[in-house]
Amino acid sequence: MRIMGYVVLVLGILFALLFGLAEVGGAHLGIIPFYVSFILVTIGAGLARSGKGIVQAKPAATAQHSGVQAAPAQGQPAAPAGGFATVELPLTPEVAAVIADQGARKNRILLYIVGGFMVLFVGLGIVIDVTDNTPGEGLTFLLVFGGIGVATAVLIYGISWLTTLKPVRRDLNGTTYLRTTGPVSVQAMGAGGMLRLADRAFLMNGRGGMKELSILNWAIVDYSPHGHVILAAWDREGRNVYCLPGYRV
């Protein structure tokens, strides 16, 4: 998580420097490219600072404190006897279908974002090409910004594939998913957030569950181990506060 934060932070700084040089060179870019760079720097800095669980040390499992048992009467998980716990649950075809659906949705959103970046940079290049009266200079800016747009799109999709889409595939190839019981906090980051559980922290796969978990300081959370798709969450009293469509305990 921290490595990804440093990568995004460096990318934001590099983009800001490139846009600054282009502005000095006579290209009137406006505020949008610098705003994008600021968002990247902010997200990267947040990732670099975060990435650790709340409690850190994972307690040894015991007969009295080893996992979360479902309450037969209501089908809801019950808290462990004390402390916190992370346990594995069997990955059923129904749960796998829910995770796969979220992965497909994430891929669609990612394609929209990548396409938007390409249109943004290519559009800037076209505007500069049309408005610049210096022979050959407009075409140069068009090629430069077009190249930046393509490189940015490839980079964003590549990073997202490695950090989100590929982990979801690993989830689907596995046989278990996870349930963590204990303290919880949500740190807002750009369009998403980082979920900090007792013994781990990760970026939430979308905003699903972010609002519900942000008002809790203790929860039972079901999620996929690699893609970190939040499946469901319960509060301290066992009330279901969030659940993906199709997911059943």
C-alpha positions, 0 to 999 in steps of 0.5 A: 500500500505504501509503495503504491502511495509513493508511486502515485505521489511521484506521478503527481509531482512529475505531471505538475512539473510537465504542465508547469514547463508547458505553461512556461513554454507558452501553452495555456493549459488552464487549471484542470491539468494542475488540479489533476496533479494535485489530486494525484499528490493528495492521494499518493501522500495519503496512501504513503501515510496509511496502510497499517491496521489499528491494533497491529499485533494479531492475537493467537487463536484460541478455543474461546477467541478464534473466530466469528460464529453465526447466530442461528436465530437470526443468521448474523455473526456474533462477536468473539469472546474478546479482542479481535479476530480475522477468520477465513470463510469458504468461498461459495459460488454465490459469494464468488458471483458477487465478487465477480460482479463488483470486479466487472463494475470496477473495470467499466468505471476504470475504462470510463476514467481512462477514456476521459484522461485520453480525451482531456489530453488529446483535446488540450493538444487539439486546442493548442494546435488550432490556436497556436499560430507559430508554424509547427509548434501547435502540431508539436504540442498536439503530439506531446499532449496526445502522448501524455494522454496515452501514457497516462491512460496506460499507466492508470489502467496498468496500476489499477489492473495490478492493484484491483482487477488482478487481485479480484481474479485471485479472489475468484481463484481462491477457496476462502474469503475473510471476516474481521471483527474488531475496531474499524475506521475509514479514512476518506481519500479522493473518490474513495477511502481507506478501510483500517481494520484491527490487523490490516488496512486497504483501499476500499474497492469503490465507495460501497460500505464507506458511508456505513462503516465511517460512523462505526468504531467497531464492526464485523466486516466480510471482504475478499482477501486480495481485491478487498471487495466489501461484502457485508458489515455488522455493528457491535450489536450484530445489526447488518449495516451494509450488504452487497446485493446477492450476498448471504451469510 
